[in-house]
Amino acid sequence: MERQNITLSLPKELIRKVKIIATKRDTSLSNLIRQALEEIVRKEEGYEIAMKRHLEILREGFDFRLKGKIPWTRGDLYER
């Protein structure tokens, strides 16, 4: 994968804390940020895929094997 440098402006205290986390995980600050961004992208793409799949299911409808006939009436469902 081709790489590109970017410039970020972050609060110094946040950078200090993230550097400590990166050191504890034996990785670089760049690698830690890359992993976090990849996770965000994975979640977003997964959500989009799931949403499209569920919308397609709703468009197709559900087969309750009733063959177009409903064997009950509203009164059966709501005994009054």
Summary of the structure (lengths in Angstrom):
residues: 80
radius of gyration: 25.9
end to end distance: 67.0
largest distance: 70.2
contacts: 115
relative contact order: 0.06
helix: 61%
strand: 0%
